[in-house]
Amino acid sequence: MEHNSSNFIKNIMINDLEAGKHKGVITRFPPEPNGYLHIGHAKSIIINFGLADEFEGKTNLRFDDTNPLKEDQEYVDSIKEDVKWLGYEWDELRFASDYFEEMYNRAVLLIKKGKAYVDELSQEEIRQYRGTLTEPGKDSPYRNRTVEENLDLFERMRNGEFENGSKVLRAKIDMASPNLNMRDPVIYRVSHATHHNTGDKWCIYPMYAFAHPLEDAIEDVTHSICTTEFEDQRPLYNWVVEECEMDSKPQQIEFGRLNITNTVMSKRKLKQLVDEGFVDGWDDPRMPTISGLRRKGFTPGAIREFVKATGVSKGYGAVDEAMLEHFVREDLKLDSPRTMGVLNPLKVVITNYPEDKVEMLDAEINPENLEMGMRQIPFSREIYIEQDDFMEEPPKKYFRLFPGNEVRLKHAYFIKCNDVIKDENGKVIEIHCTYDPETKSGTGFTGRKVKGTIHWVDAKNAVPAEFRLYEPLILDADTEEEMPEEKTFLDYVNPNSLEIVQGFVEPNMKDVKPQDKFQFFRHGYFNVDPKHTTPEKAVFNRIVSLKSSFKL
């Protein structure tokens, strides 16, 4: 099998297969269903599914649902939708909770081998006994209970005899280990909580660090790919697989997690933004969640190409958000119809245009993809232009509309500003212009040139629309890890991250559907919002502006 591009994980897989260590590649994507997936998870999805596909292997979607207090069916459903939307199909759908009985039996095995014990220290006492990076931990007074006593207590934990927090099962490893993860980690706790999958069958639940390696081994996963934050847990991962006498021996491999400037990736922090009303849900277009990016208008192809471009390495660093936006533009430019929308309207009356005339003008749907054909735009005596496209007293090198100046209306005619109408406060509310019928677009007119071209919509036929313009939600922070200690990420929330304006679009936009994407002349790429759009009014989310300073 040939492999076009390489990375260290792929090289490990190639070597393992050539050495006969595995017959094929089996990976898994193992999210905890305690929140919505974000762009960092997208990298893990693309790596796990992509590598398995490349080696004609398989990938399981497995929910690490070992903490019922934080998990919900809503998260399970959203994760499945996100994985499919990114373009991947899992081979098997699994839940950690499917294996609770086997995990319990493996814990009993550890007790019988003298490798686990029931502890009654409180959570705080366990933390104090654990020691520090420079000082070894000390043994719990319950560490040397007999096997029989531990078996009895663990069974009674399962039977519901003890209150939450009163007892835990700990692995018996090494309280003097330089790796804190190996200092008798807790592997089971009492939690009288209803589980989304198993209901009230269990009142003890395995800890993630114990459950995860067992899940991988049960599913015969060959390469357990995770981010570098789990590197220190790899010795515990291997210990669990070995001491629980699992037939399959998965290999944990870590890669550098994805971080993006002006973005938080912690599910806990994202949940805080939702719970405290900074955003209007997990799918708010300002959120780095996959559902938020989808609602904003990002495409699966753009996200896949972006992740591939960031590469797979052990390295850690923040990627400029402009890089992600670059791939979105690249993915949208050939498929998105061009159209005109006026976000902050100013009325223009063309005084020498016939009052009852409506003229249909031809325009390409996409000049970069002529196969998309032509569209027709109505033009009449009254139009709307952007307020920013007119200035009564312009600075030098301002080439748009001002008294006495002439500009081209995109796809239409030259117009010249003659009069300015103001309200009682001196605000410009209307301008009067004349047009030159000789200057119609497409006629080959060369009589004179103008320096400015502005967009517009026909006032008589324009369709009202709402536009939502986004800026980064988090400001002045490269990554979460670099924030000063005295500040929280909430101190960096941008109060101007969303601007909502009311304007107009071309009449051919009256039948748009949620998730339709367009390029509005000079404004950028926009997506029809699936949450707020109604049959009466379309709401457009700006996906990205037209220009980027980013270079690959």
N, C-alpha and C positions, 0 to 999 in steps of 0.2 A: 504494500500500500504506500503510495506517495503522499507526502505532506508538504504543502507549499510553503507555509510559514511555520516557525517553530517557537516554542517557549519551554521553560524548564519542566513544566508539568507534562506537556506532550512528550518531551524526551524521556521522562521517567516511564510513561506508559509504553512508549516504543521499546525501551530496554526491557521492561517487565515481560512484554509479549514475546520478544525475541528470545528471552531467557527461559521461556516456558513457565513463568511464574503464574500466569493467568491464561485462560483460554480466550477470554474476551474482556472488554472493559464494562464495568457497571459503576455508574455514579448515582448521586442522588441530590436533589435540592430539598433541604430540610428546614423550612421556615417554622418559627414558633407562631401560632395563630393568635398573637397578642397585639396586632396592629396591622396597618396596611404596608405593603412592600414599597420600597423607595428605589431610587436609581442605583444605589449601592447593591441592593439585592438583584437588580437587573444584571449587573456584572456577574454575580454568582450563577444566576440562571443561564446566562449565555455561555459561561465557561463550562459548567457541568453538562448542559444539554449539547453544546457545540462539540466538545471533545468526544463525548459518547457517540454522537452522530458520525464524527469523523472516523472513528474506529469501528463503526457499525455495531456499537454496543447498545446499552440501554440505560435509561435514567428513570428513577422513581421520584415521584413527587411525594414527599413524606412530611406530615405535620408533626413536629416535635411538641406534642400537646401534653406536657407533663405538669403544667401548673394551671389548674382549673380556675384559680382566682383571677387570672388575667386574660383568659382565652374566651373566644366567642365564635359562634357559627358565622357571624357576619364577616369575620376576618378570614375564615376558611374559604368562604365563597369568593371574597374579593381576590384572594391569592390565586385561586384556580383561574379566575377571569384574567388576571394580569399575565400569568404564564402563557395562557392561550393567545392573548393579544400580542405578546412578544413573538409569537410564531412557533411555539414549541408544544409538543404532545408528549406527555409522560407515558412510560410503559406500564407502570402500575401506580395506583393511588394507595398510599399507606398512611397509617397513623401510629405514632409511638404507643398510643393507648391500646392498639391491637395486641401489643406484646407485654402488657402489664403482668399477666400470669407468669410468663417466662422470666421476666425481670425479677419478679418476686422469688421464683425458684432459684435463680442464679444468686440472689442475695442470701438465700438460705444456704446455698452451697458455700458461699464465702464464710458464713458463720460456722458451718460444720468444719471448715478447714482452719478455723481460728483466725480468719482474715477480716472479720467484721464483728462489731459489738454494739449493743444498745447503750446509748449515753443519755444521761439525764441533766447534763449541764445546760444552762440557758444559752440562747444564741450569743448573748454578750460575753458569757463566761467562755464559751468555745473560742470566740474571737480573742479574748485575753490569753487563753492557754496556748493559742497557736504560735505566739512569738512574733518576731519581726524578721525583716530581711537579714539583719545582723545577729539576732539572738534566736537560738533554737526554741521550739515549743516545749511544753511540759505535758506529761501524760495526764489524761483524765482519770479521776479516782474510780471510774467505772470501766477502765480499759481492760482490766484483767478478769472480768466476769467469766464464768465458765461457759462452755459451748451450750450446755443444757439451759442455763439461765437466759442466755441470749436468744436461743430458739423460742423459749417460752414467751419472753417479753415481745419478740418481734411478731409472733403469731397473735398475741393479745393486742399489739398495735394495729394489726390488720383487722382484728375483730371489733375495733372501735372502743376499746376500754379506756383509752387515754385521751386527754384534751390536746388541742392544738398547741404545739410548742413544748409539750411536757417531755417528749422523748424523741430521739432521732436514732437512726442506724448510721454508724460511721465505719468506713473502711479502716482496717488496722494496717498502716503502712510504716511510716517513719516520722515521728514528731521532731526529729532533728534534721530532716531533709533540707537542703538549701532551696528547694522548690516548695513554696508554701502550699501549692496544690496537692502535694504528697503528704502533708501533715494531717493524716487521718481525716480526709474530707467526709462531710456528711453525704450519704448516698440515698437516704430515705427520710421523709419527715411526715408527721401526722398533719392531715389537713381535711377536716370535715367539710368538704365542698362538693357541690354537684358538678360533674364533668360533662362537657358538651357531647361527648361520645359514649362514655360508660355510665353516665347517670350517677347513681349513689352506690354503685357496686363497691367502690374503693374509698377508704378514708386515709390511706397512706399513699404517697406518690413519690416516685423516684426523682432524684435530682438530675438536672440536665447532664452534668458531667459523667454520671453513671449510666444514664439511659442511652445517651447518644452513641457511644461505641458499641453497645449491645445491639441497638437498632441496625447499625451498619453491618455488624457481623451476621445478624439474623438474615439480612437481605443479601448477603454475599457481595456487598459492595467491595470493589477492588481498590478504588482510590477515593478517599474521603477528603474532598477539597473544601477548605475553609480559609478564613482570613487570618492574618498573622497575630491577631489578639488571642487566638487559641493556641499559639505555639507553646506557651508554658504549660498548657494542659495536655500536650502530647504524651508525656510520660505516664500520666494518669490514664489517658485513653488506652495506651498499650497495656498498662497494668490490668485494667478492667477486662480487656479482651483475653489476656493470658490467664489471669486468676479465675475468671468465670468459665474457663475451659471451653471457649467458643471454637467451633470447627473452622470457621472462616476467620482470616486475619487481615482486616482492612488496613490500608496504609493512609495515615493522615498526612496531608500535604497543605501547607499554608501559602497564600499569596497576599500581596499588599492590597488592602481595602481601597475602595474608590472614595476620594473626597473631592468635593467641588467647592470653589470659592463662593462666598456669600450664601452658604447653605449649611443647615444642620442635618445630620443623618441619624441621630439617635431617635429610636422609636419612642422613647420616653419623652424626649423634648417635643417631638412632632405631636404626640398625644396631648401634651400640655398646651400647645398652640391651638389644638382643636377644642379641648375642654374649656379653655379660658377665653374662647371667642375671638382670638386673633385672626382666625380664618373661618370660612363657612363650611368646614368639614375636611375629612381626609383627602377628598378629591378637589380641594381648592386649587385653582391653576397656579397659585404661588408656591404650592407645596412640592417638594422633590419626590413625592410618591408617584408610582407608576400611574395610578388612577388620576392624579393631579396633572401629570404631564399629558396623559391621554385627553383629558378634558380641555387642557390648554390648546391642544392641537398637535403635539409632537407625534411623530410616526414611529412604528416599531422598527422600520428599516433604519431610521436616523439613529435610534438608540443602539441598535446592534452595531452599526458602523462606528459610532462613537466609542463603544466599549472595546471593539477590536483595535481601534487606534490608540487607546490608552495602554494597551499591552497587558501582559501577564508577567509580573515579577514579584520579588519579595519587597521591593521598594515601596516607600510610603510618601505621599505628597499630594498636594491639592492641585486639581486640574482646573484651569480657567473655564468658567461657565460659558465663555465665548466660543470655546471649542465645541461644546455640545450644540450650541446654536448654529454653528457653521454647518454641522451635519444635517440639521433640520432644514436649513435653506437649500442645501444640495439635494435633499430628498424631495423637496416640495416644488422646486422651480420649474420642472418640466411638466408636472401634472396639474398644477393649480391654475384654474382660470383667472385671467386678469380682469379686474373690474374697477369701478371708481366709487369711492365712498367719501362723503364730506362729514368730518367729525365735529367741527365747530362752525355751523353754517352762517354765511353772510349772503343776503339776497342781492342778486344783480339783475337789473332790468335793462334789457337791450332795446333801447328806445326806437331804433329804426328797423326792428324786426317785426313782421306782421303779427298782429295781436292774436289771431285765431289759428296761426300756422303751427303745425307740429311736423318736424322733419326727422326722418330716420337716418342715422349716420352709421356707416360700417366701421367695425373695429375687429382686430384679431382677438380671439379668445386667449391665445398665448403666443406672443411673437417668437418665443424660443421653441415652440412646438406647433408649427403651422397646421399639422394634421388635426388639431382640435377645432379648426374651422373659424368661422366668423360669428360675431354677434351684432345686434342692432341696438343703437342707443337713441332714444328720443331727444330732440332738441327744440326748444321754443323760446319765447320772448323773455321768460323769467327762469333763472337758474340759481343754484346755490354754489358758492365757492367757499374755501376755507377762510376764516377770519385772518389767519396768518398770511394769506396770499394777497392781502391789501394793506398798505400803509399810507396814511395821508402825508406824512413827512418822512420819507424813507432815507436810510443812510446810504452812503456810497456803495456801489456794487449790489444794490437791491434790484433785481431784475423782474420782480413780479409786478402786481398791479398798483399803480399810484396815479394821482391826477395828471392827465396828459400822456401817460405811458400806454404802450400797446403790448399785449401778450398773446400767445396762442392758447386757446382752449384745446386740451388734448382731444384728438379725433374730430375737431370742429373748426372754428374760425379764429381769426385775429379779432380781439375786441380792444377798444380804447376807452379809458376812464374819462368821463366828462364832468360828472357831478357827484357830490357826496351828500347823502341825507342823514341828518343826525336827530336824536331825540332831545328832550328838554335839558338833559344832563350833558349833552355834547358827545354822546356815544354814537359812533357810526352804526346805523341800522340798515342802510341800503345804499348801493351805489348804482349810478346810471352810466351806461356805456353805449357805444355804437359798435356795430360789427361791419366787417368788410366782406361782402359776399364772394369776392374774387379769391379769397384766401382759404377756401374750404380744403381740409386735409384730403390728400389723395388726388388732387387735381394737377399737381405739378407746379403750383404757383411759386414763382421765383422773383416776384417784383421787389420784395424787400424782406429783410430778416428781422426777427425779434429774438431777444436773448432768454426770455422766460416762457415756459410752458406750465400751465396749471391745470388741475383737474376740477371737475364740476359734476353736478347732477341736475337734471331737468326738474324744476320746482313743481311743475304741474303733475308729473308722473312719479316723482321720487317716492321711495318707500322708507318710512321712519325706521330707524334702527338704533340699538344701543351698542356702544363700543366700550370694551373694558381693556384698559391699558395697564400693563404690569411692569413694575420695577422689582429688583431683588427684595425678598422678604427680610433678609438679614444683611446688615450693612457693616462695613469697617472691620470685618473679621475674616481672615483668610480661612481658618478652620476652627472647629470647636476647641481643639487642644491648645490653641494659641491665645485664647481669651484671658485677660488678667483675672486673678483669683477673686478680686473684690467685686467683679461684675458677673452677671449671669447672661446667658444668651438672650434673654428677654430685653436686656438693655440695648441690644443691637437690632431689635425689630424696627423695620422701616415704617414710619407712620404714613408714608406716601407710596406704599407698595401697590396700591390699586387706585386708578382714576377711572371714573365712570362718566362718559359723555353721551349726549343724545344728538344724533345726526341723521343723515339720509344715505341711501344706497340706490343704485340703478334699479329701475322697475323689474328687470329680469331676475332680481334677487328675492322676489316676494315669495317664491316657493322653495327656499332653501331648507335643507334638513339638518338636524343635529349631526355634528362632526364633518359637515361639508367644509372644504378649505378653499380659500381664495387669496390672491395677492391683490391688495388694494393699492392702486397707483400711489407711489411715494410714501405710503404709510407702513407697509410691511405685509406679512402673511397673517391671516386671521382664520379662526375656526369658529363654526357655529356652536355656541354653548349648549350642551344637551340638558343642562339643569334649569336654565332660566328662559330659554327661547319658548315662545308661545306662538300659536297660529296668527296672533295679531301683531307680534313684534319679534323680530330676530335679534338675538344678542350675540355679538361677535367678540371673541377673545383674541387679543393680539398674541400670536405665537412668538414671532420674532420680528424685529425691524428688518429693513431691506439690506442694510450694510453692516459689515463686520470688519473689525480691525484684525481679526484672527487670521493667521496664516499657518497652514500645515507645514 
